[in-house]
Amino acid sequence: MARKTSFYYSFLVLPAEQRRAIVAVWDFCRAVDDAVDEHEGGADATHSGREAVCFWRAELARCFESGIPDTRQGRCLQPFITQFDLPRRAFEDVIDGVAMDLDTTRYETFGELFEYCRRVASAVGMICIAIFGCRTEQARDYALNLGVALQLTNILRDVNSDLRRGRVYLPLEDLRASGCTVDALMAGVMTEPVRRVIEFECRRAREFYRRAEDGRPAEDRGRLVAAEIMRAVYFETLTRIELRGYDVFASRTRVPRITQAIIALKQFLWRR
């Protein structure tokens, strides 16, 4: 796993076997996402993207059904499936979510966007808590809410780059309520309507962070150290977007690596 990822420091605190399992999951999900991203744009690309999705569905089946995976990612993941009782449905959700990008470039309602976030982010959280050893319904609710919060933060951070790819993840109903249009977003100028919609989505992301934190199971405090580091680092990203006046166009909001390391250390010491 590259040191530049926002998850890097959170994984360092894990016991070695859990860390290897998490990295295998991360590599598998990243390979699925990259395979679809490589086939964006145009009818032929969409067809190739669907072929990529079919391939990874078959690879997942090989991993779970005692077959021989074709890819390095599948072979690395397979031993951990039984060891940590990883949920197949969550992996299928991830593939379903990635496949949505082949057909969907706009989301009319937050309900539609929520389903996307649940699949591409919360489902990964469900896999992670299995590796952490968290089995309660409360832990699953925590993973659901945190996953949505993290994905909303990603969406806000990447508004500009997504627009360049022809994608608008901000719900169209929210744009209309703020007096904003897709054309206004594409202009890349921080007008008052643009600011209002970004501010609104920041508040929504904060609400999901609050739900995750309020619903964090006390009995899993030690097990969720890595997840809490992720939460804190991404929450810092959200805070920086807010502090720059919601301007998501000037440059991509980043949390410096040294700051991530300090956040990780604080969370580790606090949870321990």
Residue frames relative to the residue before (quaternion, step in Angstrom):
aa qw qx qy qz dx dy dz
M 1.0000 0.0000 0.0000 0.0000 0.00 0.00 0.00
A 0.4687 -0.6994 0.4684 0.2680 3.55 -0.86 0.99
R 0.5360 -0.6446 0.4488 0.3094 3.54 -1.06 0.81
K 0.6218 0.5787 -0.3457 0.3988 3.59 1.16 -0.51
T 0.5500 0.6175 -0.4158 0.3786 3.62 1.15 -0.29
S 0.5595 -0.6256 0.4354 0.3257 3.55 -1.17 0.70
F 0.6492 0.5295 -0.3181 0.4438 3.60 1.23 -0.32
Y 0.4381 0.7574 -0.4314 0.2199 3.56 1.24 -0.45
Y 0.7436 0.4246 -0.2495 0.4523 3.59 0.65 -1.08
S 0.6055 0.5561 -0.3691 0.4334 3.58 1.09 -0.55
F 0.6822 0.4912 -0.2931 0.4554 3.58 1.02 -0.73
L 0.5642 0.6224 -0.3861 0.3811 3.59 1.14 -0.51
V 0.6742 0.5164 -0.3059 0.4304 3.61 1.07 -0.64
L 0.5619 0.6333 -0.3841 0.3684 3.59 1.22 -0.25
P 0.5689 -0.5333 0.4850 0.3959 3.59 -1.24 0.41
A 0.6830 -0.5508 0.2894 0.3826 3.56 -1.05 0.79
E 0.6984 0.4726 -0.2980 0.4473 3.60 0.81 -0.93
Q 0.6333 0.5045 -0.3297 0.4855 3.60 1.01 -0.72
R 0.6386 0.5294 -0.3290 0.4513 3.58 0.97 -0.81
R 0.6531 0.5004 -0.3233 0.4674 3.59 0.93 -0.82
A 0.6466 0.5198 -0.3180 0.4589 3.57 1.01 -0.79
I 0.6580 0.5085 -0.3055 0.4639 3.58 0.93 -0.92
V 0.6532 0.5050 -0.3164 0.4671 3.58 0.93 -0.85
A 0.6353 0.5208 -0.3312 0.4642 3.61 1.01 -0.76
V 0.6420 0.5042 -0.3166 0.4831 3.58 1.00 -0.81
W 0.6580 0.5203 -0.3055 0.4506 3.56 0.88 -0.99
D 0.6724 0.4977 -0.2997 0.4586 3.60 0.90 -0.92
F 0.6414 0.5187 -0.3294 0.4595 3.58 0.99 -0.80
C 0.6948 0.4702 -0.2808 0.4662 3.59 0.81 -1.00
R 0.6312 0.5264 -0.3311 0.4634 3.58 1.03 -0.73
A 0.6392 0.5250 -0.3277 0.4566 3.59 0.99 -0.80
V 0.6245 0.5233 -0.3350 0.4731 3.59 1.02 -0.77
D 0.6773 0.4980 -0.2881 0.4586 3.57 0.85 -1.00
D 0.6731 0.4983 -0.3011 0.4560 3.58 0.87 -0.92
A 0.6323 0.5489 -0.3394 0.4286 3.60 0.99 -0.80
V 0.6786 0.4568 -0.2871 0.4983 3.59 1.03 -0.77
D 0.6358 0.5416 -0.3370 0.4345 3.61 0.94 -0.83
E 0.6302 0.5562 -0.3345 0.4262 3.57 1.05 -0.70
H 0.7499 0.3844 -0.1971 0.5010 3.59 1.19 -0.48
E 0.3449 0.7449 -0.5021 0.2720 3.59 1.02 0.70
G 0.7774 0.3907 -0.2694 0.4127 3.54 -1.23 0.59
G 0.8442 0.1302 -0.1164 0.5067 3.56 -0.55 1.18
A 0.6431 -0.5578 0.3747 0.3673 3.53 -1.25 0.56
D 0.6584 0.5042 -0.3207 0.4576 3.60 0.91 -0.86
A 0.6447 0.5190 -0.3202 0.4609 3.55 1.02 -0.81
T 0.6343 0.5268 -0.3306 0.4592 3.58 1.01 -0.80
H 0.6312 0.5217 -0.3319 0.4682 3.57 1.01 -0.81
S 0.6618 0.4939 -0.3054 0.4741 3.58 0.93 -0.86
G 0.6202 0.5459 -0.3333 0.4541 3.55 1.09 -0.72
R 0.6459 0.5066 -0.3182 0.4743 3.56 1.00 -0.80
E 0.6187 0.5266 -0.3435 0.4710 3.57 1.04 -0.68
A 0.6377 0.5220 -0.3242 0.4644 3.58 1.02 -0.79
V 0.6375 0.5173 -0.3222 0.4713 3.59 0.99 -0.84
C 0.6505 0.5113 -0.3172 0.4635 3.60 0.93 -0.87
F 0.6299 0.5345 -0.3392 0.4500 3.56 0.98 -0.81
W 0.7222 0.4458 -0.2679 0.4560 3.60 0.81 -0.97
R 0.5712 0.5411 -0.3924 0.4764 3.59 1.16 -0.39
A 0.6634 0.4910 -0.2992 0.4789 3.57 0.98 -0.85
E 0.6347 0.5255 -0.3284 0.4616 3.58 1.04 -0.76
L 0.6270 0.5255 -0.3328 0.4690 3.57 1.03 -0.76
A 0.6370 0.5218 -0.3247 0.4653 3.57 0.99 -0.82
R 0.6382 0.5137 -0.3343 0.4659 3.59 0.97 -0.77
C 0.6422 0.5327 -0.3237 0.4461 3.57 1.00 -0.79
F 0.7635 0.3961 -0.2002 0.4691 3.58 0.88 -0.95
E 0.7467 0.4038 -0.2164 0.4822 3.60 1.12 -0.49
S 0.5801 -0.6426 0.3467 0.3610 3.55 1.15 0.74
G 0.3750 0.6933 -0.5199 0.3293 3.54 1.06 0.77
I 0.5138 -0.5902 0.4985 0.3730 3.53 -1.30 -0.30
P 0.3495 -0.7640 0.4985 0.2136 3.61 -0.32 1.18
D 0.4663 -0.6950 0.4836 0.2565 3.56 -1.12 0.72
T 0.7603 0.3902 -0.1880 0.4841 3.56 1.10 -0.66
R 0.6262 -0.5156 0.4279 0.3987 3.52 -1.30 0.36
Q 0.6468 0.5304 -0.3248 0.4414 3.58 0.99 -0.86
G 0.6636 0.5050 -0.3037 0.4608 3.57 0.96 -0.82
R 0.6663 0.5008 -0.3043 0.4612 3.57 0.96 -0.85
C 0.6513 0.5015 -0.3197 0.4713 3.60 1.05 -0.70
L 0.6759 0.5070 -0.2911 0.4488 3.57 1.03 -0.79
Q 0.6098 0.6460 -0.3570 0.2888 3.58 0.84 -1.00
P 0.6863 0.4909 -0.3352 0.4190 3.68 0.73 -0.83
F 0.6786 0.5147 -0.2965 0.4320 3.58 1.08 -0.63
I 0.5040 0.6711 -0.4220 0.3427 3.59 1.21 -0.36
T 0.7240 0.3969 -0.2285 0.5159 3.55 0.89 -0.95
Q 0.6299 0.5723 -0.3371 0.4025 3.56 0.94 -0.88
F 0.8049 0.2317 -0.1061 0.5358 3.59 0.97 -0.88
D 0.3992 -0.7357 0.4616 0.2937 3.58 1.30 0.19
L 0.0894 0.8410 -0.5253 0.0941 3.56 0.83 1.04
P 0.4522 -0.7236 0.4588 0.2477 3.61 -0.91 0.91
R 0.4016 -0.7346 0.4950 0.2324 3.57 -0.55 1.15
R 0.6124 0.5781 -0.3557 0.4053 3.59 0.97 -0.84
A 0.6401 0.5335 -0.3300 0.4436 3.59 1.02 -0.76
F 0.6395 0.5014 -0.3264 0.4828 3.60 1.01 -0.75
E 0.6377 0.5198 -0.3270 0.4651 3.58 1.00 -0.79
D 0.6181 0.5395 -0.3347 0.4635 3.57 1.08 -0.74
V 0.6308 0.5331 -0.3353 0.4534 3.58 0.96 -0.84
I 0.6719 0.4818 -0.3007 0.4753 3.59 0.88 -0.91
D 0.6285 0.5271 -0.3329 0.4652 3.60 1.00 -0.79
G 0.6654 0.5093 -0.3054 0.4524 3.58 0.95 -0.86
V 0.6485 0.5037 -0.3139 0.4766 3.57 0.95 -0.87
A 0.6404 0.5364 -0.3191 0.4476 3.59 1.04 -0.80
M 0.5581 0.6108 -0.3957 0.3985 3.61 1.12 -0.52
D 0.6230 0.5636 -0.3423 0.4207 3.59 1.09 -0.65
L 0.5726 0.5907 -0.3843 0.4189 3.59 1.21 -0.27
D 0.7925 0.3112 -0.1326 0.5074 3.57 1.08 -0.73
T 0.7734 0.3704 -0.1577 0.4897 3.56 1.09 -0.68
T 0.0209 -0.7925 0.6094 -0.0055 3.56 -0.80 1.06
R 0.7459 0.2501 -0.1691 0.5937 3.59 1.33 -0.07
Y 0.1664 -0.7568 0.6232 0.1052 3.56 -1.18 0.64
E 0.3799 -0.7558 0.4908 0.2089 3.56 -0.59 1.15
T 0.8190 0.1282 -0.0264 0.5586 3.59 0.85 -0.96
F 0.6004 -0.5369 0.4328 0.4048 3.54 -1.27 0.27
G 0.5650 0.5968 -0.3922 0.4133 3.60 1.07 -0.57
E 0.6588 0.4893 -0.3041 0.4839 3.57 1.02 -0.82
L 0.6665 0.4905 -0.3046 0.4716 3.58 0.95 -0.85
F 0.5938 0.5713 -0.3611 0.4366 3.59 1.04 -0.74
E 0.6539 0.5131 -0.3202 0.4546 3.59 0.93 -0.87
Y 0.6247 0.5234 -0.3318 0.4750 3.57 1.03 -0.76
C 0.6662 0.5011 -0.2981 0.4650 3.59 0.89 -0.97
R 0.6296 0.5444 -0.3330 0.4432 3.57 0.98 -0.85
R 0.7073 0.4750 -0.2706 0.4482 3.54 0.92 -0.89
V 0.7794 0.3787 -0.2125 0.4517 3.58 0.70 -1.03
A 0.7872 0.3023 -0.1630 0.5122 3.60 1.14 -0.46
S 0.7077 0.4455 -0.2853 0.4684 3.60 0.69 -1.01
A 0.6115 0.5537 -0.3584 0.4370 3.60 1.04 -0.69
V 0.6202 0.5159 -0.3385 0.4844 3.59 1.06 -0.71
G 0.6207 0.5447 -0.3300 0.4572 3.56 1.07 -0.74
M 0.6260 0.5362 -0.3334 0.4576 3.58 1.04 -0.77
I 0.6390 0.5038 -0.3203 0.4851 3.57 1.07 -0.74
C 0.6572 0.5345 -0.3088 0.4324 3.57 0.94 -0.92
I 0.6897 0.4738 -0.3167 0.4466 3.59 0.82 -0.89
A 0.5694 0.5576 -0.3919 0.4596 3.60 1.17 -0.44
I 0.6582 0.4924 -0.3032 0.4821 3.58 0.99 -0.81
F 0.6636 0.5037 -0.3022 0.4633 3.58 1.04 -0.75
G 0.4966 -0.6720 0.4204 0.3537 3.59 1.22 -0.38
C 0.4777 0.6490 -0.4443 0.3914 3.60 1.23 0.46
R 0.0608 -0.8540 0.5162 -0.0228 3.60 -0.55 1.15
T 0.5594 0.6466 -0.3876 0.3446 3.61 1.19 -0.14
E 0.6280 -0.5202 0.4208 0.3973 3.54 -1.32 0.32
Q 0.6094 0.5572 -0.3460 0.4455 3.57 1.08 -0.71
A 0.6425 0.5137 -0.3187 0.4708 3.59 1.02 -0.78
R 0.6410 0.5150 -0.3233 0.4684 3.58 1.03 -0.73
D 0.6283 0.5156 -0.3330 0.4780 3.60 1.03 -0.73
Y 0.6147 0.5440 -0.3293 0.4668 3.55 1.05 -0.82
A 0.6754 0.4918 -0.2928 0.4650 3.59 0.88 -0.95
L 0.6249 0.5408 -0.3352 0.4524 3.59 1.00 -0.80
N 0.7282 0.4441 -0.2545 0.4558 3.58 0.70 -1.07
L 0.6534 0.5023 -0.3228 0.4652 3.57 0.96 -0.80
G 0.6335 0.5395 -0.3367 0.4407 3.58 0.96 -0.79
V 0.6511 0.4989 -0.3134 0.4784 3.59 0.96 -0.84
A 0.6413 0.5290 -0.3228 0.4525 3.59 0.96 -0.87
L 0.6712 0.4962 -0.3025 0.4602 3.59 0.89 -0.92
Q 0.6862 0.4855 -0.2981 0.4524 3.58 0.90 -0.88
L 0.6185 0.5222 -0.3469 0.4737 3.59 1.04 -0.69
T 0.6290 0.5193 -0.3334 0.4728 3.59 1.04 -0.73
N 0.6217 0.5281 -0.3326 0.4732 3.58 1.00 -0.79
I 0.6600 0.5223 -0.3062 0.4448 3.57 0.90 -0.95
L 0.6692 0.4892 -0.2946 0.4754 3.58 0.95 -0.88
R 0.6512 0.5203 -0.3100 0.4572 3.58 0.94 -0.85
D 0.7892 0.3554 -0.1431 0.4800 3.57 0.99 -0.93
V 0.2275 0.7993 -0.5304 0.1673 3.62 1.17 0.36
N 0.6983 0.4949 -0.2813 0.4341 3.57 0.78 -1.03
S 0.7054 0.4528 -0.2789 0.4685 3.59 0.79 -0.96
D 0.6276 0.5253 -0.3431 0.4609 3.60 1.07 -0.64
L 0.6130 0.5446 -0.3464 0.4557 3.58 1.06 -0.74
R 0.6452 0.5234 -0.3246 0.4521 3.58 1.00 -0.76
R 0.6881 0.4302 -0.2681 0.5192 3.57 1.22 -0.44
G 0.5678 -0.6295 0.3628 0.3869 3.56 1.29 0.16
R 0.5850 0.5985 -0.3553 0.4164 3.56 1.24 0.32
V 0.0480 -0.7545 0.6541 0.0258 3.54 -1.12 0.81
Y 0.1568 -0.8158 0.5531 0.0626 3.55 -0.38 1.24
L 0.5377 0.5999 -0.4207 0.4172 3.61 1.16 -0.38
P 0.4947 -0.6877 0.4295 0.3129 3.64 -0.68 1.00
L 0.5182 -0.6653 0.4452 0.3011 3.56 -0.90 0.95
E 0.6048 0.5544 -0.3636 0.4411 3.61 1.08 -0.62
D 0.6505 0.5022 -0.3151 0.4747 3.59 1.10 -0.65
L 0.6015 0.5425 -0.3554 0.4665 3.57 1.08 -0.68
R 0.6749 0.4939 -0.3034 0.4566 3.58 0.85 -0.95
A 0.6560 0.5202 -0.3141 0.4477 3.59 0.94 -0.86
S 0.7115 0.4258 -0.2464 0.5017 3.58 1.16 -0.59
G 0.4931 -0.6672 0.4246 0.3626 3.58 1.27 -0.01
C 0.5197 0.6355 -0.3976 0.4099 3.55 1.23 0.49
T 0.2073 -0.7608 0.6011 0.1301 3.57 -1.25 0.46
V 0.6354 -0.5012 0.4092 0.4215 3.56 -1.28 0.25
D 0.6253 0.5393 -0.3402 0.4499 3.59 0.99 -0.77
A 0.6339 0.5243 -0.3338 0.4604 3.59 1.03 -0.76
L 0.6339 0.5097 -0.3286 0.4799 3.59 1.02 -0.74
M 0.6840 0.5022 -0.2915 0.4416 3.56 0.89 -0.94
A 0.5837 0.5758 -0.3747 0.4328 3.58 1.18 -0.43
G 0.3250 -0.7999 0.4583 0.2108 3.57 1.23 -0.41
V 0.5392 0.5921 -0.4077 0.4388 3.55 1.15 0.63
M 0.3991 -0.7372 0.4947 0.2290 3.58 -0.86 0.96
T 0.0025 0.7884 -0.6112 0.0697 3.55 0.18 1.31
E 0.6866 -0.4797 0.3372 0.4298 3.58 -1.24 0.22
P 0.6605 0.4885 -0.3390 0.4584 3.68 0.86 -0.75
V 0.6244 0.5196 -0.3401 0.4737 3.61 1.03 -0.73
R 0.6499 0.5165 -0.3184 0.4576 3.56 0.90 -0.90
R 0.6493 0.5352 -0.3253 0.4314 3.59 0.94 -0.88
V 0.6950 0.4676 -0.3019 0.4553 3.59 0.85 -0.87
I 0.6397 0.5039 -0.3365 0.4729 3.61 1.00 -0.72
E 0.6336 0.5239 -0.3268 0.4661 3.58 0.99 -0.81
F 0.6388 0.5287 -0.3265 0.4536 3.58 0.96 -0.86
E 0.6935 0.4657 -0.2878 0.4684 3.60 0.86 -0.91
C 0.5910 0.5450 -0.3693 0.4661 3.60 1.12 -0.54
R 0.6485 0.5038 -0.3211 0.4717 3.58 0.96 -0.82
R 0.6311 0.5262 -0.3324 0.4629 3.58 1.03 -0.76
A 0.6435 0.5108 -0.3234 0.4695 3.58 0.94 -0.85
R 0.6322 0.5351 -0.3266 0.4554 3.58 0.98 -0.85
E 0.6302 0.5392 -0.3373 0.4453 3.57 1.00 -0.77
F 0.6802 0.4681 -0.3029 0.4759 3.60 0.95 -0.76
Y 0.5870 0.5285 -0.3728 0.4869 3.60 1.10 -0.53
R 0.6484 0.5177 -0.3214 0.4563 3.58 0.95 -0.87
R 0.6489 0.5162 -0.3230 0.4562 3.59 0.92 -0.88
A 0.6494 0.5117 -0.3207 0.4622 3.57 0.96 -0.85
E 0.6952 0.4784 -0.2854 0.4543 3.57 0.82 -0.98
D 0.6722 0.4931 -0.3022 0.4623 3.60 0.94 -0.87
G 0.7508 0.4057 -0.2161 0.4745 3.57 1.05 -0.71
R 0.3774 0.7411 -0.4809 0.2775 3.57 1.28 0.13
P 0.4008 -0.7393 0.4807 0.2485 3.61 -0.65 1.06
A 0.4759 -0.7067 0.4498 0.2677 3.57 -0.70 1.12
E 0.6655 0.5279 -0.3143 0.4238 3.57 0.99 -0.80
D 0.7050 0.4337 -0.2558 0.4994 3.60 1.26 -0.36
R 0.2371 0.8181 -0.4995 0.1582 3.58 1.26 0.28
G 0.7149 0.4462 -0.2604 0.4711 3.58 0.82 -0.96
R 0.6673 0.5262 -0.3026 0.4316 3.57 1.02 -0.79
L 0.7357 0.4493 -0.2193 0.4570 3.58 1.13 -0.68
V 0.2669 0.7884 -0.5183 0.1964 3.59 1.18 0.38
A 0.6722 0.4985 -0.3095 0.4514 3.60 0.83 -0.93
A 0.6579 0.5047 -0.3079 0.4665 3.58 0.96 -0.86
E 0.6589 0.5095 -0.3087 0.4593 3.57 1.01 -0.77
I 0.6005 0.5265 -0.3603 0.4820 3.58 1.13 -0.54
M 0.6189 0.5263 -0.3375 0.4754 3.59 1.00 -0.80
R 0.6546 0.5238 -0.3132 0.4461 3.55 0.89 -0.97
A 0.6978 0.4880 -0.2819 0.4422 3.57 0.83 -0.98
V 0.6542 0.5045 -0.3182 0.4651 3.60 0.98 -0.81
Y 0.6923 0.4599 -0.2884 0.4755 3.59 0.87 -0.87
F 0.6144 0.5317 -0.3545 0.4627 3.58 1.07 -0.64
E 0.6035 0.5389 -0.3450 0.4758 3.58 1.11 -0.63
T 0.6166 0.5304 -0.3421 0.4706 3.60 1.03 -0.73
L 0.6556 0.5070 -0.3073 0.4676 3.57 0.91 -0.93
T 0.6516 0.5223 -0.3128 0.4526 3.58 0.92 -0.89
R 0.6582 0.5079 -0.3113 0.4604 3.58 0.99 -0.79
I 0.5968 0.5352 -0.3605 0.4769 3.61 1.10 -0.62
E 0.6630 0.5053 -0.2983 0.4648 3.56 0.94 -0.87
L 0.6874 0.5038 -0.2864 0.4377 3.58 0.91 -0.94
R 0.6858 0.4443 -0.2956 0.4948 3.59 1.15 -0.44
G 0.5985 -0.6097 0.3409 0.3923 3.56 1.24 0.50
Y 0.6033 -0.6001 0.3274 0.4108 3.56 1.21 0.64
D 0.4089 0.7124 -0.4778 0.3114 3.59 1.21 0.35
V 0.0647 -0.8227 0.5646 -0.0139 3.56 -0.32 1.29
F 0.6037 0.5944 -0.3366 0.4111 3.58 1.31 0.12
A 0.6049 0.6041 -0.3724 0.3612 3.59 0.97 -0.78
S 0.7472 -0.2092 0.1656 0.6087 3.58 0.97 -0.91
R 0.5858 -0.5719 0.4361 0.3735 3.55 -1.25 0.38
T 0.4163 -0.7183 0.5024 0.2416 3.58 -0.78 1.05
R 0.0030 -0.8064 0.5894 -0.0485 3.55 -0.79 1.07
V 0.2933 -0.6932 0.6225 0.2141 3.52 -1.26 0.49
P 0.4338 -0.7168 0.4691 0.2793 3.64 -0.50 1.11
R 0.6250 -0.5791 0.3756 0.3646 3.56 -1.11 0.71
I 0.6433 0.5182 -0.3434 0.4468 3.58 0.96 -0.77
T 0.6345 0.5139 -0.3268 0.4759 3.58 1.07 -0.72
Q 0.6214 0.5311 -0.3362 0.4677 3.57 1.02 -0.78
A 0.6544 0.5162 -0.3143 0.4544 3.58 0.95 -0.87
I 0.6531 0.5044 -0.3149 0.4690 3.59 0.97 -0.83
I 0.6318 0.5232 -0.3253 0.4703 3.59 0.98 -0.85
A 0.6561 0.5187 -0.3097 0.4523 3.57 0.92 -0.92
L 0.6596 0.5075 -0.3106 0.4591 3.58 0.92 -0.90
K 0.6499 0.5202 -0.3178 0.4539 3.59 0.92 -0.88
Q 0.6752 0.4872 -0.2967 0.4677 3.57 0.89 -0.93
F 0.6391 0.5344 -0.3275 0.4457 3.57 0.97 -0.84
L 0.6935 0.4689 -0.2820 0.4688 3.56 0.85 -0.94
W 0.6510 0.5180 -0.3196 0.4536 3.58 0.99 -0.83
R 0.7058 0.4612 -0.2832 0.4572 3.60 0.80 -0.94
R 0.6735 0.4865 -0.2962 0.4712 3.57 1.10 -0.62
